[in-house]
Amino acid sequence: MASIKFPNFPSVDFSKLDLGKLPKIKPPKINFPKIDLPKVDIAKINVANIDTEAVTNIAKDAAYVTIGLAVLAFQKAQERRHQLMKVLSTQLGSSKSQFEGIVGTVESRLAALDSRIEVLEGKLDVAVEDLERRLPERAGALLNQAHDKARAARRQVRDRIAAA
């Protein structure tokens, strides 16, 4: 059996690939040409002159070569995938730490905003209680009920935001 020498394919180094810097690329439309295969009339083939053992051996060899090439291609793709995953994990690791830093900053600013809102709510409560004392008894009682409902609604909103 004749040996076949396959060419070496160049390898591509993806270690310096930064996916964030790549432009959005639209793949072009590829129109494959239509190939008109000749029509073979099987009835006209003289089967008596064909060496079936040679055809079988050639078919086996072709199948073995095809399977071997597929295995090699799969192994090469796996190797490239592992290399790419390693590069991406390092890039994503730095992105993850940046994201965590941003989240920490946002959380600290929200905590400061929350404390300012608590101070504002305290001042509002004092002002409403002062107004309640100056109003007639029935109006003060209604204001007190409305203020209690508003305070309960504020607590519910804060609890839901805190739970999120």
C-alpha positions in Angstrom: 0.0 0.0 0.0 1.3 3.4 -0.9 2.0 5.9 1.9 0.5 9.3 1.8 2.4 12.3 3.2 0.2 15.1 4.5 1.4 18.7 4.7 2.0 20.3 8.1 -0.6 23.0 8.9 0.6 26.2 10.5 -0.4 26.7 14.1 -2.1 29.9 15.4 -1.2 31.4 18.7 -4.3 32.7 20.5 -2.5 33.7 23.7 -2.6 37.4 23.0 -6.2 37.4 21.6 -8.4 40.0 23.3 -12.0 39.3 22.3 -13.1 42.7 23.6 -11.0 44.5 21.0 -12.3 42.5 18.1 -14.9 44.3 15.8 -18.2 42.7 15.2 -17.8 40.8 12.0 -20.5 39.7 9.7 -19.5 36.6 7.8 -19.9 37.0 4.1 -22.5 35.0 2.2 -20.8 32.2 0.4 -22.5 30.9 -2.7 -21.2 27.5 -3.5 -21.1 26.6 -7.2 -23.5 23.9 -8.3 -21.7 20.9 -9.6 -23.6 18.7 -12.1 -22.3 15.2 -11.6 -22.4 13.0 -14.6 -25.2 10.6 -14.8 -24.0 7.0 -14.6 -26.2 4.3 -16.0 -25.5 1.4 -13.7 -27.1 -1.1 -16.0 -24.3 -0.5 -18.6 -21.5 -1.3 -16.1 -19.9 -4.6 -16.7 -19.8 -6.1 -13.2 -18.0 -9.3 -14.4 -14.7 -7.5 -15.0 -14.6 -5.8 -11.5 -12.3 -7.3 -8.9 -14.6 -7.1 -5.9 -11.8 -7.9 -3.4 -9.7 -5.0 -4.6 -12.7 -2.7 -4.5 -13.4 -3.9 -0.9 -9.8 -3.3 0.1 -9.8 0.1 -1.4 -13.0 1.0 0.4 -11.6 -0.3 3.7 -8.4 1.7 3.2 -10.4 4.8 2.4 -12.6 4.3 5.5 -9.6 3.8 7.7 -7.9 6.9 6.3 -11.1 9.0 6.7 -11.5 7.8 10.3 -7.9 8.4 11.1 -8.0 12.0 9.7 -11.2 12.7 11.7 -9.6 11.5 14.9 -6.5 13.6 14.3 -8.7 16.7 13.5 -10.8 16.1 16.6 -7.7 15.8 18.8 -6.2 19.0 17.3 -9.5 20.8 17.8 -9.6 19.6 21.5 -6.0 20.9 22.0 -6.9 24.3 20.5 -10.0 24.4 22.7 -8.0 23.7 25.8 -5.5 26.4 24.8 -8.3 28.9 24.1 -10.0 28.1 27.4 -6.8 28.7 29.3 -6.4 32.1 27.6 -10.0 33.1 28.1 -10.0 32.0 31.8 -7.1 34.3 32.5 -8.8 37.2 30.7 -12.1 36.5 32.4 -10.4 36.2 35.7 -9.2 39.8 35.4 -12.6 40.9 34.1 -14.2 39.1 37.1 -12.0 41.0 39.6 -12.8 44.3 37.8 -16.5 43.5 38.0 -16.2 42.6 41.7 -14.5 46.0 42.3 -17.3 47.8 40.5 -19.9 45.9 42.5 -18.1 46.7 45.8 -18.0 50.4 44.8 -21.7 50.4 43.9 -22.6 48.6 47.2 -20.7 51.1 49.3 -22.3 54.0 47.5 -25.7 52.4 48.0 -25.0 52.0 51.7 -24.1 55.7 52.0 -27.3 56.6 50.1 -29.3 54.3 52.4 -27.9 56.1 55.5 -28.7 59.5 54.0 -32.3 58.3 53.3 -32.6 57.1 56.9 -31.5 60.6 58.1 -34.0 62.2 55.7 -36.8 59.9 56.9 -36.0 60.7 60.5 -36.3 64.5 59.8 -39.5 63.8 57.9 -41.0 61.9 60.8 -40.1 64.7 63.3 -41.7 67.3 60.9 -44.9 65.2 60.5 -45.1 64.7 64.3 -44.7 68.4 64.9 -47.4 69.2 62.3 -49.6 66.5 63.9 -49.4 68.3 67.3 -50.4 71.6 65.7 -53.4 70.3 63.9 -56.9 69.8 65.4 -57.3 66.4 67.0 -59.2 64.6 64.2 -56.9 66.0 61.5 -53.9 65.0 63.6 -55.2 61.5 64.0 -55.8 61.2 60.2 -52.3 62.5 59.5 -50.9 60.0 62.1 -52.6 57.1 60.3 -51.4 58.3 56.9 -47.9 58.7 58.2 -48.0 55.2 59.8 -49.1 53.7 56.5 -46.4 55.6 54.6 -43.8 54.4 57.1 -44.9 50.8 56.7 -44.8 51.1 52.9 -41.2 52.5 53.2 -40.2 49.6 55.3 -41.7 47.1 52.8 -39.8 48.8 49.9 -36.6 48.8 51.9 -37.0 45.1 52.9 -37.6 44.1 49.3 -34.7 46.1 48.0 -32.5 44.6 50.7 -33.7 41.1 49.8 -32.8 41.7 46.1 
